[in-house]
Amino acid sequence: MRPLLTLGVHDRMRAALRGGPGKVDCSLDLDRSMTAVEVADAGWTWEGTQYPWLQNCKDRTIYYWSGTAFLPAARFTTALLKLVPTQWGPQTFEIDGIKMLPTAKVSPYEDAKRKVSLIHPRSKVILDTCGGLGYFAAWCLEGQATEVLSYEKNPDVIWLRSLNPWSPATGRGLKLFQADIAEQIAILPDASIDAVLHDPPRFGIAGELYSQVFYDHLARVLKRKGRLFHYTGTPNKLTSGRDVPAEVASRLRRSGFAAEFNGDGVLAVKK
């Protein structure tokens, strides 16, 4: 495992050093576990390797060890993507400064747990349409899903999840595809999926993932009585001029689902 640093962890080690060289317990995997670190003026040592102190450790940034230096867990290809620490431990990620997962009132990991529970994953083949950091997939595996087919279009997101200790590894029932589900849905077999988790980017970025055509495909690949949770967020219709959750529920019903609002999304069952 490569160590990960946040400002909080770096400050904890620095504070311990003020008492002189010694040891301090801290987390180098975003609160998944605690470990002992030796601190000294020249740097800090973990599992026999010495690492340098950061000269400029910023808030809201996660640093990973590249082999020669600590670098921000961020990439810019067509947009700026970065891992962002949270008060909960499991991190979120941002695209051009927009948070992709809820963090204000709940851990994004625990939020995923609640949503996965709605589709009853045990012994099911599950389609995870927009994989992101893989928190849906992690809880599906924890819930003893038979197989999770997870699609993520953006290679930079897949790179971010490779750094993330809260993201599940492929294998053990998880198949991760770097592909656009808007295209791949057309070639999935009829009635081959037991349940669906659909967490698309907001409508203005990926309108095709809210389309009637896409929902018709979801109905086609889903088995009868199959469950679907569709994250919509809670956009303010007074400022946006749209009621996205209502539009989603209406389209899903036209595709043959019974649909109801549930938290920040729509829960649907194929008739």
C-alpha positions in Angstrom: 0.0 0.0 0.0 1.2 3.5 -0.8 0.7 6.0 2.0 -1.8 8.7 1.6 -1.6 12.1 3.4 -4.0 14.8 4.3 -3.4 18.1 6.1 -4.9 16.6 9.2 -2.5 13.6 9.2 0.5 15.7 8.4 -0.3 18.2 11.2 -0.7 15.2 13.6 2.7 14.0 12.8 4.2 17.4 13.0 2.6 18.0 16.4 4.1 14.7 17.7 7.6 15.8 16.5 7.4 19.0 18.7 7.9 16.7 21.7 11.1 15.3 20.0 11.7 12.2 17.8 9.4 9.4 18.6 6.3 7.5 17.4 2.7 8.5 16.7 -0.3 6.5 15.7 -2.1 7.9 12.6 -4.0 6.7 9.5 -2.2 6.5 6.1 -5.2 5.1 4.3 -7.9 7.7 4.9 -9.2 6.2 8.2 -9.5 2.6 7.1 -6.8 1.7 9.7 -4.3 3.1 12.2 -0.6 2.5 12.1 2.5 3.6 14.0 4.8 6.1 12.3 8.3 7.3 13.5 8.8 11.0 13.3 12.1 12.9 13.1 13.5 16.2 11.8 14.7 14.6 8.6 11.3 13.0 7.8 8.9 10.3 9.0 9.3 6.5 8.7 6.7 3.9 8.0 7.3 0.2 7.4 11.1 0.8 7.1 10.8 3.5 4.5 11.6 7.2 5.2 9.3 9.8 3.7 9.9 13.6 3.5 7.9 16.3 5.2 5.7 18.2 2.8 6.7 21.8 2.3 3.2 22.9 1.5 0.4 20.6 2.6 -3.0 22.0 1.5 -6.4 21.5 2.9 -9.0 19.7 0.8 -6.2 17.7 -0.9 -5.1 14.1 -0.7 -1.4 13.3 -1.5 -0.2 10.0 -2.7 3.4 8.7 -2.8 4.6 8.5 -6.4 7.8 6.7 -5.5 9.9 9.9 -5.3 7.5 12.5 -3.9 4.1 13.2 -2.5 1.7 14.5 -5.3 -1.9 15.6 -5.2 -4.4 12.9 -6.2 -5.6 14.9 -9.1 -5.5 14.8 -12.9 -6.4 17.3 -15.6 -7.2 15.8 -19.1 -10.5 17.4 -20.3 -11.5 18.5 -16.7 -9.8 18.7 -13.3 -10.6 15.6 -11.3 -9.3 15.2 -7.7 -9.9 13.1 -4.6 -11.1 15.3 -1.8 -11.0 14.3 1.9 -14.1 14.4 4.1 -14.8 14.5 7.8 -16.1 10.9 7.5 -12.9 9.2 6.3 -14.1 7.8 2.9 -13.4 10.6 0.4 -15.4 12.1 -2.4 -14.1 13.3 -5.7 -14.7 16.5 -7.7 -14.9 17.4 -11.3 -14.0 21.0 -12.0 -14.8 21.8 -8.3 -18.2 20.1 -8.3 -18.6 17.3 -5.7 -19.7 14.0 -7.2 -20.9 12.4 -3.9 -23.0 13.7 -1.0 -20.8 14.6 2.0 -22.6 17.4 3.9 -24.7 15.2 6.3 -23.4 11.7 5.8 -20.4 9.7 4.7 -20.5 9.0 1.0 -19.7 5.4 1.8 -22.6 5.1 4.2 -24.8 6.9 1.8 -24.0 4.2 -0.8 -24.8 1.5 1.7 -28.3 2.8 2.2 -29.0 3.1 -1.5 -27.6 -0.4 -2.3 -29.9 -1.8 0.4 -32.9 -0.6 -1.6 -32.1 -3.0 -4.4 -31.5 -6.1 -2.2 -28.2 -7.3 -3.7 -28.0 -10.8 -2.3 -27.5 -13.5 -5.0 -28.2 -10.9 -7.8 -26.4 -9.8 -10.9 -26.2 -6.1 -10.6 -25.6 -3.4 -13.3 -23.7 -0.4 -11.8 -24.0 2.1 -14.7 -21.6 4.8 -13.6 -19.1 3.3 -11.3 -17.3 6.4 -9.9 -15.2 5.5 -6.9 -16.9 2.1 -6.6 -18.8 2.6 -3.4 -22.0 1.1 -4.8 -20.0 -1.9 -6.0 -18.3 -2.3 -2.6 -21.6 -2.6 -0.8 -23.1 -4.9 -3.4 -20.2 -7.3 -2.8 -20.6 -6.9 1.0 -24.3 -7.7 0.4 -23.3 -11.0 -1.3 -24.2 -10.0 -4.9 -23.4 -12.8 -7.3 -21.8 -10.4 -9.8 -21.5 -6.6 -10.3 -21.1 -5.2 -13.8 -19.7 -1.7 -13.3 -19.1 0.8 -16.1 -17.0 3.9 -15.8 -16.4 6.1 -18.9 -13.7 8.4 -17.6 -10.2 6.9 -17.3 -9.2 9.6 -14.8 -11.9 8.4 -12.5 -10.6 4.8 -12.7 -7.1 6.2 -11.9 -8.5 8.0 -8.9 -10.1 4.8 -7.6 -6.8 2.9 -8.0 -5.4 5.2 -5.3 -8.5 5.0 -3.1 -8.4 2.4 -0.2 -12.2 2.6 0.0 -12.7 1.5 -3.6 -13.1 -2.2 -4.2 -10.7 -4.3 -6.2 -11.9 -6.1 -9.3 -12.4 -9.8 -9.1 -14.4 -11.5 -6.4 -17.5 -10.8 -8.4 -16.7 -7.3 -9.6 -16.1 -6.6 -13.3 -15.1 -3.0 -14.1 -15.4 -1.8 -17.6 -13.9 1.5 -18.9 -16.8 2.2 -21.3 -19.8 4.4 -21.8 -22.9 2.7 -20.5 -25.0 4.9 -22.8 -23.4 2.9 -25.7 -22.9 -0.4 -24.0 -26.5 -0.8 -22.7 -27.6 -1.5 -26.3 -25.6 -4.7 -26.4 -26.4 -6.2 -23.0 -28.8 -9.2 -23.3 -32.5 -9.0 -22.6 -33.5 -9.9 -19.0 -29.9 -10.5 -18.0 -29.8 -8.2 -15.0 -31.5 -8.6 -11.6 -31.1 -5.0 -10.3 -29.7 -1.7 -11.4 -27.9 1.2 -9.6 -27.9 4.3 -11.8 -25.9 7.3 -10.5 -25.3 9.5 -13.5 -23.7 12.9 -13.7 -26.1 15.8 -13.5 -28.6 16.2 -16.4 -26.7 19.1 -18.0 -23.6 17.0 -18.4 -25.0 13.6 -19.4 -28.6 14.1 -20.6 -28.4 10.9 -22.6 -28.4 8.9 -19.3 -31.8 10.5 -18.5 -33.4 9.8 -21.8 -36.4 7.7 -22.7 -34.3 5.6 -25.0 -31.9 4.8 -22.1 -34.7 3.9 -19.7 -36.3 1.7 -22.3 -33.0 -0.2 -22.5 -32.8 -0.5 -18.7 -36.3 -2.0 -18.7 -35.2 -4.4 -21.5 -32.1 -5.8 -19.7 -33.8 -6.0 -16.3 -35.7 -9.0 -15.3 -39.3 -8.8 -14.3 -39.7 -7.4 -10.7 -36.1 -6.2 -10.9 -35.3 -3.2 -8.8 -33.7 0.1 -9.9 -32.4 3.0 -7.8 -31.8 6.1 -9.8 -29.9 9.0 -8.1 -31.2 12.3 -9.3 -30.0 14.7 -6.6 -32.3 17.4 -5.3 -32.0 20.3 -7.7 -34.0 23.4 -6.8 -36.7 23.6 -9.5 -37.3 27.2 -8.5 -33.8 28.1 -9.8 -33.3 25.5 -12.4 -36.8 25.6 -13.9 -36.9 21.9 -14.0 -38.2 19.1 -11.7 -35.6 16.5 -12.6 -36.9 13.8 -10.2 -40.4 14.1 -11.5 -39.2 13.9 -15.1 -37.2 10.8 -14.3 -40.1 9.1 -12.5 -42.4 9.9 -15.5 -40.0 8.5 -18.1 -39.4 5.4 -16.0 -43.1 4.8 -15.8 -43.4 5.0 -19.6 -40.7 2.4 -19.8 -42.7 0.0 -17.7 -41.6 0.7 -14.1 -43.5 1.5 -11.0 -41.6 4.4 -9.6 -41.6 6.4 -6.4 -39.4 9.1 -4.9 -36.9 7.9 -2.3 -34.5 10.3 -0.6 -32.3 12.0 -3.3 -33.5 9.6 -6.1 -36.2 7.4 -7.5 -36.7 3.8 -6.6 -38.4 1.8 -9.4 -39.5 -1.8 -9.9 -40.0 -3.3 -13.4 -43.6 -4.5 -13.8 
